[in-house]
Amino acid sequence: MKYTKYPELKAELKVLAKEIRQLKYKRDHWWEFGNDQSEFMWKASRKGWLFRHRHIAYCLLRGRSYEEIERYCREAPDFKIIEKIRADHYVPEVVHSCAQGSL
């Protein structure tokens, strides 16, 4: 099993990705669900926006630079939201007491 440094954030990304896939299916087959196609389009775009910001925060927490994450993006993300997500999920490195003496 692979160790994940930020398991809660990764789990949130997986749930969002699943919801986006379901909404895109419903958007493409809207007549089966009896709703208007625009409702599914709006929900899918909103979830995609949330996923993008959480994904950028997750990658930044893992040590990537923003340029490595999004190279060819036309629209810049909202960095205030990304910083809030990073602050909510940041876990500082634990330094053991025996290692502090050698610093």
C-alpha positions in Angstrom: 0.0 0.0 0.0 1.3 3.4 -0.9 1.7 6.0 1.8 -0.2 9.3 1.1 0.9 12.4 3.0 -2.5 14.1 2.7 -5.1 11.2 2.7 -8.1 13.4 3.5 -7.4 15.8 0.6 -6.8 12.9 -1.7 -10.1 11.3 -0.6 -11.9 14.5 -1.3 -10.4 14.7 -4.8 -11.5 11.1 -5.5 -15.1 11.9 -4.4 -15.2 15.0 -6.5 -13.8 13.2 -9.6 -16.5 10.6 -9.2 -19.3 13.2 -8.9 -18.0 15.0 -11.9 -18.0 11.8 -14.0 -21.6 11.1 -12.9 -22.7 14.7 -13.7 -21.1 14.6 -17.2 -22.9 11.3 -17.9 -26.1 12.9 -16.8 -25.4 15.9 -18.9 -24.8 13.8 -22.0 -28.0 11.6 -21.3 -30.2 14.3 -19.8 -33.4 13.1 -21.4 -33.1 9.8 -19.3 -33.2 11.8 -16.1 -36.0 14.2 -16.9 -34.1 17.4 -16.0 -32.8 20.2 -18.1 -29.3 19.7 -19.5 -28.2 23.2 -18.3 -28.6 22.1 -14.6 -26.1 19.2 -15.1 -23.7 21.5 -17.0 -23.7 24.1 -14.3 -23.2 21.5 -11.5 -20.4 19.8 -13.5 -18.6 23.1 -14.1 -18.9 24.1 -10.4 -17.5 20.7 -9.2 -14.7 21.0 -11.8 -13.8 24.4 -10.4 -13.6 23.0 -6.9 -11.6 20.0 -8.1 -9.1 22.3 -9.9 -8.4 24.4 -6.8 -8.2 21.3 -4.5 -5.9 19.6 -6.9 -3.5 22.6 -7.1 -3.4 22.8 -3.3 -2.7 19.0 -3.1 0.1 19.2 -5.5 1.6 22.3 -3.9 1.5 20.6 -0.5 3.4 17.7 -2.0 6.2 20.0 -3.2 5.4 20.8 -6.8 5.6 24.3 -8.2 2.6 26.0 -9.8 4.3 26.0 -13.2 4.7 22.2 -13.0 1.0 21.8 -12.2 -0.6 24.1 -14.8 1.6 25.1 -17.7 -0.9 26.2 -20.3 -3.8 27.6 -18.3 -5.7 30.6 -19.7 -7.3 31.6 -16.5 -5.4 31.9 -13.2 -7.0 30.2 -10.2 -8.0 32.0 -7.0 -4.9 31.7 -4.9 -6.8 32.8 -1.7 -8.9 29.7 -1.9 -5.8 27.5 -2.6 -4.0 29.0 0.5 -7.1 28.3 2.6 -7.2 24.7 1.5 -3.5 24.3 2.1 -3.8 25.8 5.6 -6.7 23.5 6.4 -4.7 20.4 5.4 -1.1 21.3 6.3 0.5 19.0 8.8 3.9 20.3 10.0 6.9 18.0 10.1 7.4 16.4 13.5 10.9 16.8 14.8 11.8 14.3 17.5 13.3 15.5 20.7 16.5 13.5 20.2 17.0 15.2 16.8 16.6 18.7 18.1 19.9 18.6 20.0 21.8 17.9 16.8 20.4 21.0 15.0 
